[in-house]
């Protein structure tokens, strides 16, 4: 029996090491394929191939599987697009993106606690909206609206599917519509913050959507814990803080660095 436990433990350690190594290879290959090919397509294909289990089901379960994996897909595609936008010349930003994607795959993605789920959703909002803005802001506004609708739907579903509320379908659609509406408005007032030393560009809309998503999650959690009633004393301070940050960003940090 003791020998069996030792063998079992050894297999678990080996599988963990193998899991870490494979995810490191995936992160490195996904980012650096952009440099080798000067295209985002190979990286996107690699992200899809890494999700082969999602497609290895009967057709009637495929759509459900895709919805369940949307946040992970959004993060994967976001890192591919951000690496592509960083250019085809190796820069420190490529290393940072590789490290962040590795952290996502190895540490954050496997976590399933309530806090981890919300953190995953917020990261998807920030990185997803950043990638969408940088990639398609200068193209059709319809595509921007559609992608942000999917983003809003995905992150809301990612959080609510683990809650006790089984009737969350309407909320996910409302979340998608809010994201789509804000992205459409942002088309007429596109502000980005450029950090030239790092080759980094962060759209204003990404910060605003992330703050709003955090606030919405806080309000929903408060209502869920108080029989669908929001306790003002519990959410007053974070609400004022979130709205204040958004107002400061919009009113005092809205000098456009480029117009689309």
C-alpha positions as CSV (number, residue, x, y, z in Angstrom):
1,X,0.0,0.0,0.0
2,X,2.8,2.4,0.9
3,X,4.5,1.6,-2.4
4,X,1.3,2.4,-4.3
5,X,1.0,5.7,-2.5
6,X,4.6,6.6,-3.4
7,X,4.1,5.6,-7.1
8,X,0.8,7.6,-7.2
9,X,2.5,10.6,-5.7
10,X,5.4,10.3,-8.1
11,X,3.0,10.2,-11.0
12,X,1.2,13.3,-9.7
13,X,4.5,15.2,-9.5
14,X,5.5,14.1,-12.9
15,X,2.1,15.1,-14.4
16,X,2.4,18.5,-12.7
17,X,5.9,19.1,-14.1
18,X,4.7,18.0,-17.6
19,X,1.7,20.3,-17.4
20,X,3.9,23.3,-16.5
21,X,6.4,22.5,-19.2
22,X,3.7,22.1,-21.9
23,X,2.0,25.4,-20.9
24,X,5.4,27.2,-21.0
25,X,6.0,25.8,-24.5
26,X,2.5,26.9,-25.5
27,X,3.0,30.5,-24.1
28,X,6.5,30.9,-25.7
29,X,5.4,29.4,-29.1
30,X,2.2,31.5,-29.2
31,X,4.0,34.8,-28.6
32,X,7.1,34.2,-30.7
33,X,5.3,32.8,-33.7
34,X,4.2,36.4,-34.3
35,X,7.9,37.4,-34.6
36,X,8.8,34.5,-36.8
37,X,5.9,34.9,-39.2
38,X,4.9,38.6,-38.8
39,X,1.3,37.3,-38.7
40,X,-1.2,36.6,-35.9
41,X,-2.8,33.7,-37.7
42,X,-0.3,30.9,-36.6
43,X,-0.7,32.1,-33.0
44,X,-4.5,31.9,-33.2
45,X,-4.3,28.5,-34.7
46,X,-2.0,27.3,-31.9
47,X,-4.4,28.7,-29.3
48,X,-7.3,26.7,-31.0
49,X,-5.2,23.6,-31.2
50,X,-4.4,23.8,-27.5
51,X,-8.2,23.7,-26.9
52,X,-8.7,20.5,-28.9
53,X,-10.7,18.9,-26.1
54,X,-13.3,21.6,-26.5
55,X,-14.0,20.3,-30.0
56,X,-13.8,16.6,-29.1
57,X,-17.5,16.3,-28.3
58,X,-20.8,15.5,-30.0
59,X,-22.0,18.4,-32.1
60,X,-24.9,19.2,-29.8
61,X,-22.4,19.9,-26.9
62,X,-20.0,22.0,-29.0
63,X,-21.7,25.3,-28.5
64,X,-21.9,24.7,-24.7
65,X,-18.2,23.8,-24.6
66,X,-17.3,27.0,-26.6
67,X,-19.3,29.1,-24.1
68,X,-17.6,27.5,-21.2
69,X,-14.1,28.1,-22.7
70,X,-14.8,31.7,-23.9
71,X,-12.7,33.5,-21.3
72,X,-9.7,31.2,-21.8
73,X,-10.0,31.7,-25.6
74,X,-10.3,35.5,-25.1
75,X,-7.1,35.5,-23.1
76,X,-5.2,33.4,-25.6
77,X,-6.3,35.4,-28.6
78,X,-5.6,38.7,-26.7
79,X,-2.0,37.8,-26.0
80,X,-1.6,36.8,-29.7
81,X,-3.0,40.1,-30.9
82,X,-1.1,42.1,-28.4
83,X,2.2,40.4,-29.4
84,X,1.3,41.1,-33.0
85,X,0.7,44.8,-32.2
86,X,4.0,45.0,-30.4
87,X,5.7,44.5,-33.8
88,X,7.9,41.9,-35.4
89,X,11.1,43.1,-33.8
90,X,11.9,41.5,-30.5
91,X,11.3,43.9,-27.6
92,X,10.9,43.7,-23.8
93,X,7.1,43.7,-24.2
94,X,7.3,40.3,-25.9
95,X,9.0,38.9,-22.9
96,X,6.4,40.5,-20.6
97,X,3.5,39.1,-22.6
98,X,5.1,35.6,-22.6
99,X,5.5,35.8,-18.8
100,X,1.9,37.0,-18.3
101,X,0.5,34.3,-20.6
102,X,2.5,31.6,-18.8
103,X,1.2,32.9,-15.5
104,X,-2.3,32.7,-16.8
105,X,-2.0,29.2,-18.2
106,X,-0.1,27.7,-15.2
107,X,-1.4,29.5,-12.2
108,X,-4.6,31.5,-12.8
109,X,-6.5,29.4,-15.3
110,X,-6.6,26.2,-13.2
111,X,-8.0,28.1,-10.1
112,X,-11.7,27.8,-9.5
113,X,-12.3,29.7,-6.3
114,X,-14.8,32.6,-6.2
115,X,-12.0,35.2,-6.0
116,X,-10.1,33.5,-8.8
117,X,-13.1,33.4,-11.1
118,X,-13.7,37.1,-10.7
119,X,-10.0,37.9,-11.2
120,X,-10.1,35.8,-14.4
121,X,-13.1,37.7,-15.7
122,X,-11.5,41.1,-14.9
123,X,-8.3,40.1,-16.7
124,X,-10.3,39.0,-19.7
125,X,-12.1,42.3,-19.7
126,X,-8.8,44.3,-19.6
127,X,-6.8,42.3,-22.1
128,X,-9.7,41.4,-24.3
129,X,-10.9,45.0,-24.7
130,X,-7.3,46.2,-25.2
131,X,-6.7,43.7,-28.0
132,X,-10.1,44.5,-29.7
133,X,-9.4,48.2,-29.6
134,X,-5.8,47.9,-31.0
135,X,-6.8,45.4,-33.7
136,X,-10.1,46.5,-35.1
137,X,-10.7,50.1,-33.9
138,X,-9.8,51.5,-37.3
139,X,-12.0,49.0,-39.2
140,X,-15.7,48.5,-39.1
141,X,-17.4,49.8,-35.9
142,X,-19.8,46.8,-36.3
143,X,-17.0,44.4,-35.7
144,X,-15.8,46.3,-32.6
145,X,-19.4,46.2,-31.2
146,X,-19.8,42.5,-31.9
147,X,-16.5,41.5,-30.3
148,X,-17.2,43.6,-27.2
149,X,-20.7,42.1,-27.0
150,X,-19.1,38.6,-26.9
151,X,-16.6,39.8,-24.4
152,X,-19.3,41.2,-22.0
153,X,-21.4,38.1,-22.4
154,X,-18.4,35.8,-21.8
155,X,-17.1,37.4,-18.6
156,X,-20.6,37.7,-17.1
157,X,-21.3,34.1,-17.8
158,X,-17.9,33.0,-16.5
159,X,-18.7,34.5,-13.1
160,X,-22.5,33.8,-12.9
161,X,-22.2,30.1,-13.9
162,X,-20.6,29.4,-10.6
163,X,-23.2,31.3,-8.6
164,X,-26.4,29.8,-7.1
165,X,-28.5,31.8,-9.5
166,X,-29.5,29.5,-12.4
167,X,-31.4,32.2,-14.3
168,X,-28.4,34.2,-15.4
169,X,-29.1,34.2,-19.1
170,X,-30.7,37.6,-19.2
171,X,-27.9,39.2,-17.2
172,X,-25.2,37.9,-19.5
173,X,-27.1,39.4,-22.5
174,X,-27.4,42.7,-20.7
175,X,-23.7,42.6,-19.9
176,X,-22.9,42.0,-23.5
177,X,-25.2,44.9,-24.6
178,X,-23.6,47.3,-22.2
179,X,-20.1,46.4,-23.4
180,X,-21.3,46.8,-27.0
181,X,-22.9,50.2,-26.3
182,X,-19.8,51.5,-24.5
183,X,-17.5,50.3,-27.3
184,X,-19.7,52.0,-29.9
185,X,-19.6,55.3,-28.0
186,X,-15.8,54.9,-27.6
187,X,-15.5,54.8,-31.4
188,X,-16.2,58.5,-31.4
189,X,-13.8,59.3,-28.6
190,X,-10.9,56.9,-28.8
191,X,-8.2,57.7,-26.2
192,X,-5.0,55.7,-25.7
193,X,-2.2,56.0,-23.2
194,X,1.2,55.4,-24.7
195,X,4.2,54.2,-22.7
196,X,7.0,54.6,-25.2
197,X,9.7,53.2,-23.0
198,X,8.0,49.9,-22.9
199,X,6.3,50.0,-26.3
200,X,3.0,49.7,-24.5
201,X,-0.4,51.2,-25.5
202,X,-3.4,51.0,-23.2
203,X,-6.8,52.2,-24.5
204,X,-8.9,54.3,-22.1
205,X,-12.0,52.1,-22.7
206,X,-10.1,49.1,-21.3
207,X,-9.6,50.8,-18.0
208,X,-13.2,52.0,-17.9
209,X,-14.7,48.6,-18.8
210,X,-12.6,46.9,-16.2
211,X,-13.6,49.3,-13.4
212,X,-17.3,49.0,-14.4
213,X,-17.0,45.2,-14.5
214,X,-15.5,45.2,-11.0
215,X,-18.3,47.5,-9.8
216,X,-21.0,45.4,-11.4
217,X,-19.6,42.3,-9.8
218,X,-19.5,44.0,-6.4
219,X,-23.1,45.1,-6.7
220,X,-24.3,41.6,-7.8
221,X,-22.5,39.9,-5.0
222,X,-23.9,42.3,-2.4
223,X,-27.4,41.8,-3.8
224,X,-27.0,38.0,-3.8
225,X,-25.9,38.0,-0.1
226,X,-28.8,40.3,1.0
227,X,-32.0,38.7,-0.6
228,X,-31.6,40.6,-3.8
229,X,-31.3,43.9,-2.0
230,X,-28.3,46.1,-2.2
231,X,-26.9,47.3,1.1
232,X,-25.8,50.9,0.4
233,X,-23.5,51.1,3.4
234,X,-21.5,48.2,2.0
235,X,-21.0,49.4,-1.5
236,X,-21.1,53.2,-1.1
237,X,-17.3,53.7,-0.7
238,X,-16.2,51.4,-3.6
239,X,-18.9,52.8,-5.8
240,X,-17.9,56.4,-5.2
241,X,-14.2,55.5,-5.7
242,X,-14.9,53.7,-9.0
243,X,-17.0,56.5,-10.4
244,X,-14.4,59.1,-9.2
245,X,-11.6,57.2,-11.0
246,X,-13.6,57.1,-14.2
247,X,-14.5,60.8,-14.0
248,X,-10.8,61.7,-13.4
249,X,-9.7,59.6,-16.3
250,X,-12.4,61.0,-18.7
251,X,-12.1,64.7,-17.6
252,X,-8.4,65.1,-17.0
253,X,-6.7,62.3,-18.9
254,X,-8.5,62.4,-22.2
255,X,-5.9,64.0,-24.5
256,X,-6.0,61.9,-27.7
257,X,-2.7,60.5,-28.8
258,X,-4.2,59.5,-32.1
259,X,-7.5,59.6,-33.9
260,X,-9.1,56.7,-35.7
